[in-house]
Amino acid sequence: MLSLYEKIKIRLIILFLLAALSFIGLFFIINYQLVSERAVKRADSRFELIQKNVGYFFKDIERSALT
C-alpha cells in the first residue's frame, strides 16, 4: 500500500502532465487559428492583385487597339 506522500506525489505528477498536455493543445489550437487567418488574408490580397493585373492587361489591349 502506498503512503500518503507517495499518493500525493503521484497525483501531482498526473496533474502536471495534464496541465502540460492542455498547454500544448491550447498552443496548437491558437497557432492553427492564427495560421488560417493569415492564409485567408494572404489569399484575399493575392486575389486583389490578380484582379488589378487582369484589369491593367485589358486596359493595355484596349489602348493598343485604339492607337
N, C-alpha and C positions, 0 to 999 in steps of 0.2 A: 504494500500500500504506500502511496506517495505521501510525503509530508506536506504540510500546509505551504511551506516555502516553495517546494517543487511545483505544486499545483498553481500557485500564483505566477511562478516563473514561466510555466508552460502557457498560461493564459495571456501573459504579457507578450510573449513571443508571437502567439497567434494573432493578438490584436495588432502588433506591429506589422506583421506580414499582411494582414487585411488592409491596414492603413496604407502601406506601401503599394499594394496592388490597386487600391482605389485611386491613389495619387497618379499612378502610371496610366490607368484607364482614363482618368479625367484629362490628363495631358494629351493623350491620343485623340480624345473627342474634341478638345479645344483646337488642337493642331489641324484636325480634319476640317473643322468649320472654317478656320482661317484660310486654309489652302483652297477650299472650294469657293469661298467668297472672292479670293484673289483671282482664281481661274475665271470666274464669271466676269469680273471687271476687265480682265485681260482680253477675254473673248469679245466683250462689247466694244472695247477700244479698237481691236483689230477689225471688227466688222465695220465700224465707222470709217476707219482708214480705207478699207476696201471700197466702201461706197463713194468716198471722196475721189479715190483714184479712178474708179469707173466713170464718175461724173466728169473728171478732167479729160479722160480719154475721149469720151464722146463729144465734149466741147471742142477739143482739138480737131476731131474729124469734121465737125460742122464748120469750123473756121477754115480748114484747108479746102473743104468743098465749096465754100463761098468765095474763096480767092482764086 
